[in-house]
Amino acid sequence: MESIPQSPGTVSRILWHFTGGPLWNDGERRQKSSPKPSFQAFANLKSILKSCVLRLGDYKEVIKVRIPERRTYNHITRKTEVHYNVVEELTSSPVCCLADVPIIHLAYLAPRYGKFAIGFHRDSVVLHGFNPVFYALDDAKSVFSIYKGLGQLRGISGEIFKVCCQAFQESAEEFIAANSLKEGPDQTFIEIISEQAGELDKSVRETLDSFENFLGLVKTFSPDEFGTIYCEREWRSLAKFKFKYEDVAMVVVPRKVGKLRYFEPFCRNVTDSLQLPATIPIVPWEDLVEH
C-alpha cells in the first residue's frame, strides 16, 4: 500500500481566499482591522464563483522600511540635515492573495477576514504561479537592501541617465555633421555606442521592473503583529487567477451572521444558478471550525 505523506499540521493542501477581507484605510495606508460587512462578503463570494476569476486587489502593498540614517540638503538653510531612524514606504504592484492555513486554524482569521471563503487545491495554485510571500520586520536589513537597490536603480534610470544619453546623441550628430560623415568606421563606432546606451537603459528599466514586481511578494510587519499579519501565511500572484471549478476544493459559508442567513439561501438558490458541481463541498462555517 502506498503511504500518504503526512503534513506537519502547519501546511495546508487547500489555500484560502476570504471574500470579506478588510477595506483599505487611506489615512494610514494599510488595511483596516475589521472585515467587510457580511452581505458584501457574500456578494463577493458569489461574484468570484460566477466569473471564475480571482482579480488583483484594488490596493497595492505598502512596504515599510526603517532607514538608520538619511541625509538631506535644506535649500533654505543651505545645510545638510541628518535624520535618524526614518520610516520610508515602498509600494508594490497589485496582487491577488491566498492564505496557506490549515482548516483547524481558519477561525483565527475570522475577526479580520470574516467567515466566507473559497478554498483552492494547492496544486492548482502552484501551477498558476502563486508564491509564498517574503515576510520581514519593518527594520530588517534585507528590506533595507531592497530599498537601497531600488533607489540606485531609479537614480540610474532617472533624469541624469536621460540627459547623458541626449548629450551623447547631440555630440554624435555634431561630430558627424562637422566631418561630413555618411559612412565609415567613425560613424559605425558612434552608432554602436548609441545602441549600447539604449540597451543599458533597457536593461536597467527591466531590472527595476523586476525589483518592483518582487515588492508584490514582500510583506512587512511590526513586532506586535506576529499574531495577526505574520500568521496569515500569505501566498500571492502578480496576475489574476482564472480558475475552473475543478480547482476549487471547498466553499465555506456561515449559516448566519447576526440575523442574516446565508448557508441555506446559498445551497437552495445560488449553487444551481452557478451550476456548481456536486464534487465541491459546500460547508457551513460553524460546522467546520466552531464545533
C-alpha positions as CSV (number, residue, x, y, z in Angstrom):
1,M,0.0,0.0,0.0
2,E,1.3,3.4,-1.0
3,S,2.0,5.6,2.0
4,I,0.5,9.1,2.1
5,P,3.0,11.8,3.1
6,Q,1.9,13.3,6.4
7,S,1.6,17.1,6.9
8,P,3.3,18.6,10.0
9,G,0.0,20.4,10.7
10,T,1.2,23.8,9.7
11,V,0.9,23.3,5.9
12,S,-2.4,23.0,4.1
13,R,-3.3,21.3,0.9
14,I,-6.0,23.9,0.5
15,L,-5.2,27.6,0.1
16,W,-8.0,30.0,1.1
17,H,-9.3,33.3,-0.3
18,F,-11.6,35.1,2.2
19,T,-14.1,37.3,0.4
20,G,-14.6,39.6,3.4
21,G,-11.1,41.0,3.7
22,P,-10.9,44.5,5.3
23,L,-11.2,47.7,3.3
24,W,-8.3,50.0,2.7
25,N,-7.5,52.8,5.1
26,D,-6.2,55.7,3.0
27,G,-5.1,57.7,6.0
28,E,-2.9,55.0,7.5
29,R,-2.1,53.4,4.1
30,R,-2.9,50.0,5.3
31,Q,-5.9,47.6,5.7
32,K,-8.5,48.2,8.3
33,S,-8.6,45.8,11.3
34,S,-12.2,44.6,10.7
35,P,-13.7,42.7,7.8
36,K,-16.2,43.9,5.3
37,P,-20.0,43.6,6.2
38,S,-21.3,40.1,5.8
39,F,-23.6,41.0,3.0
40,Q,-20.7,42.4,1.0
41,A,-18.6,39.3,1.6
42,F,-21.5,37.1,0.4
43,A,-21.9,39.2,-2.7
44,N,-18.1,38.9,-3.4
45,L,-18.2,35.2,-2.9
46,K,-21.0,34.8,-5.5
47,S,-19.3,37.1,-7.9
48,I,-16.0,35.3,-7.8
49,L,-17.6,31.9,-8.3
50,K,-19.7,33.2,-11.2
51,S,-16.8,34.8,-13.0
52,C,-14.2,32.1,-12.0
53,V,-11.7,34.9,-11.7
54,L,-9.8,36.0,-8.6
55,R,-8.8,39.5,-9.5
56,L,-5.9,41.6,-8.5
57,G,-6.5,43.7,-5.3
58,D,-7.8,47.3,-5.5
59,Y,-4.8,48.5,-3.5
60,K,-1.0,47.9,-3.5
61,E,1.0,46.6,-0.7
62,V,2.8,49.3,1.3
63,I,6.2,48.1,2.5
64,K,7.7,49.9,5.4
65,V,11.4,50.3,5.6
66,R,13.3,51.7,8.6
67,I,16.3,53.8,7.5
68,P,19.0,54.1,10.1
69,E,20.3,57.5,8.7
70,R,19.2,59.8,5.9
71,R,20.9,63.0,4.8
72,T,19.0,65.7,3.0
73,Y,20.1,69.2,1.8
74,N,18.0,72.1,3.2
75,H,17.9,74.7,0.4
76,I,16.6,77.3,2.8
77,T,19.4,76.9,5.5
78,R,21.9,75.7,2.9
79,K,22.9,73.0,5.2
80,T,22.9,69.2,5.2
81,E,20.5,67.8,7.7
82,V,20.8,64.3,9.2
83,H,17.7,62.3,10.2
84,Y,17.9,59.1,12.1
85,N,15.6,56.1,12.3
86,V,13.4,57.3,9.5
87,V,10.5,55.1,8.2
88,E,10.1,55.1,4.4
89,E,7.5,53.4,2.3
90,L,7.7,51.4,-0.9
91,T,4.6,50.5,-3.0
92,S,4.2,47.1,-4.7
93,S,2.5,46.0,-7.9
94,P,-1.2,44.9,-7.5
95,V,-1.6,41.3,-6.3
96,C,-4.2,38.7,-5.6
97,C,-3.9,36.8,-2.3
98,L,-4.5,33.4,-0.7
99,A,-3.7,32.0,2.7
100,D,-1.9,28.7,3.5
101,V,-3.9,28.0,6.7
102,P,-4.9,24.5,7.9
103,I,-8.7,24.2,8.4
104,I,-8.3,23.9,12.2
105,H,-6.8,27.4,12.3
106,L,-9.3,29.2,10.0
107,A,-11.3,30.6,12.9
108,Y,-8.2,32.5,13.9
109,L,-8.5,34.7,10.8
110,A,-12.3,35.3,11.1
111,P,-12.1,38.5,13.2
112,R,-10.1,40.1,10.4
113,Y,-11.4,38.4,7.2
114,G,-14.8,37.2,8.0
115,K,-16.4,33.7,7.6
116,F,-16.8,33.4,3.8
117,A,-14.0,31.6,2.0
118,I,-13.2,29.7,-1.2
119,G,-10.6,27.0,-0.8
120,F,-8.4,26.1,-3.8
121,H,-6.3,23.0,-4.3
122,R,-2.7,23.7,-3.7
123,D,-1.6,22.0,-6.9
124,S,-3.8,24.4,-8.9
125,V,-2.4,27.4,-7.1
126,V,1.2,26.4,-7.7
127,L,0.6,25.8,-11.4
128,H,-0.9,29.3,-11.7
129,G,2.3,30.9,-10.2
130,F,1.3,31.8,-6.7
131,N,4.2,32.0,-4.3
132,P,4.6,32.4,-0.5
133,V,5.3,36.0,0.4
134,F,8.6,37.1,1.9
135,Y,7.8,38.2,5.5
136,A,10.1,40.7,7.1
137,L,10.1,43.0,10.1
138,D,10.0,46.7,9.4
139,D,13.6,47.3,10.4
140,A,15.0,44.1,8.7
141,K,18.3,44.6,6.9
142,S,17.1,42.6,4.0
143,V,14.2,45.0,3.3
144,F,16.7,47.9,3.7
145,S,18.8,46.3,1.0
146,I,15.9,46.2,-1.4
147,Y,15.1,49.8,-0.7
148,K,18.7,50.8,-1.3
149,G,19.0,48.8,-4.5
150,L,15.7,50.3,-5.8
151,G,17.0,53.8,-5.1
152,Q,20.2,53.2,-7.0
153,L,18.3,51.7,-10.0
154,R,15.8,54.6,-10.1
155,G,18.7,57.0,-10.0
156,I,20.4,55.3,-12.9
157,S,17.2,55.2,-15.0
158,G,16.2,58.8,-14.0
159,E,16.8,62.2,-15.5
160,I,20.6,62.0,-15.2
161,F,20.8,59.0,-17.5
162,K,18.4,60.6,-20.0
163,V,20.4,63.8,-20.0
164,C,23.6,61.9,-20.6
165,C,22.1,59.9,-23.5
166,Q,20.7,63.0,-25.0
167,A,24.0,64.9,-24.7
168,F,25.9,61.9,-26.3
169,Q,23.4,61.8,-29.2
170,E,23.7,65.5,-29.8
171,S,27.5,65.3,-29.7
172,A,27.5,62.4,-32.1
173,E,25.3,64.2,-34.6
174,E,27.5,67.3,-34.4
175,F,30.6,65.2,-34.9
176,I,29.0,63.5,-38.0
177,A,27.9,66.9,-39.4
178,A,31.3,68.6,-38.8
179,N,33.2,65.8,-40.5
180,S,30.6,65.3,-43.3
181,L,30.4,61.6,-42.5
182,K,27.9,59.5,-44.2
183,E,29.5,56.0,-43.9
184,G,32.6,54.8,-42.4
185,P,34.2,53.4,-39.2
186,D,33.8,56.6,-37.2
187,Q,30.0,56.7,-37.8
188,T,29.7,53.0,-37.2
189,F,31.5,53.4,-33.8
190,I,29.2,56.2,-32.8
191,E,26.1,54.1,-33.8
192,I,27.4,51.2,-31.8
193,I,27.9,53.3,-28.7
194,S,24.5,54.9,-29.1
195,E,22.9,51.4,-29.4
196,Q,24.7,50.1,-26.4
197,A,23.5,53.1,-24.3
198,G,19.9,52.3,-25.4
199,E,20.4,48.6,-24.4
200,L,21.8,49.7,-21.0
201,D,18.8,51.9,-20.4
202,K,16.5,49.0,-21.3
203,S,18.4,46.6,-19.0
204,V,18.2,49.0,-16.1
205,R,14.4,49.5,-16.6
206,E,13.8,45.8,-16.9
207,T,15.8,45.2,-13.7
208,L,13.8,48.0,-12.0
209,D,10.5,46.4,-13.1
210,S,11.6,43.0,-11.7
211,F,12.5,44.6,-8.4
212,E,9.2,46.4,-8.2
213,N,7.3,43.2,-9.1
214,F,9.2,41.4,-6.3
215,L,7.8,44.0,-3.9
216,G,4.4,42.4,-4.6
217,L,5.7,39.3,-2.8
218,V,7.1,41.2,0.2
219,K,5.1,41.9,3.4
220,T,6.5,43.8,6.3
221,F,5.1,43.8,9.8
222,S,5.8,45.2,13.2
223,P,6.8,43.1,16.3
224,D,3.2,43.4,17.7
225,E,1.7,41.8,14.5
226,F,3.1,38.3,14.9
227,G,-0.4,37.1,15.9
228,T,-2.1,38.8,13.0
229,I,-0.2,39.7,9.9
230,Y,2.6,37.0,10.2
231,C,0.3,34.1,10.9
232,E,-1.7,34.6,7.7
233,R,0.9,32.6,5.7
234,E,0.0,34.5,2.6
235,W,0.6,33.4,-1.0
236,R,0.5,35.9,-3.8
237,S,0.3,36.2,-7.6
238,L,1.0,39.2,-9.7
239,A,-1.6,38.0,-12.2
240,K,-5.3,37.4,-11.8
241,F,-6.3,33.8,-11.1
242,K,-8.6,32.4,-13.8
243,F,-9.7,29.2,-12.3
244,K,-12.0,26.3,-13.1
245,Y,-14.4,24.6,-10.8
246,E,-12.1,21.6,-10.7
247,D,-9.6,23.9,-9.0
248,V,-12.0,24.6,-6.1
249,A,-11.6,22.3,-3.1
250,M,-14.3,23.8,-0.8
251,V,-16.7,26.7,-0.3
252,V,-17.3,27.9,3.2
253,V,-20.4,29.9,4.1
254,P,-21.7,30.7,7.6
255,R,-25.2,29.6,8.5
256,K,-25.9,33.1,9.6
257,V,-24.2,36.3,10.7
258,G,-26.3,38.3,13.1
259,K,-29.9,37.9,11.9
260,L,-28.9,37.4,8.2
261,R,-29.0,33.8,7.0
262,Y,-26.5,32.7,4.2
263,F,-25.9,29.0,4.1
264,E,-29.4,27.8,3.3
265,P,-30.1,30.5,0.6
266,F,-26.7,29.7,-1.0
267,C,-27.4,26.0,-1.2
268,R,-31.0,26.5,-2.2
269,N,-30.6,29.2,-4.9
270,V,-27.0,30.0,-5.7
271,T,-25.5,26.6,-6.3
272,D,-28.0,25.8,-9.1
273,S,-27.7,29.2,-10.8
274,L,-23.9,28.9,-10.8
275,Q,-24.0,25.2,-11.8
276,L,-21.6,24.3,-9.1
277,P,-20.7,20.6,-9.4
278,A,-21.7,18.3,-6.6
279,T,-18.0,17.4,-6.2
280,I,-17.3,20.8,-4.5
281,P,-18.3,20.6,-0.8
282,I,-20.3,23.5,0.5
283,V,-19.6,23.6,4.2
284,P,-21.2,25.7,7.0
285,W,-18.5,27.7,8.8
286,E,-20.0,26.8,12.1
287,D,-19.7,23.0,11.4
288,L,-16.2,23.4,10.0
289,V,-14.4,25.4,12.7
290,E,-16.8,26.0,15.6
291,H,-17.9,22.5,16.6
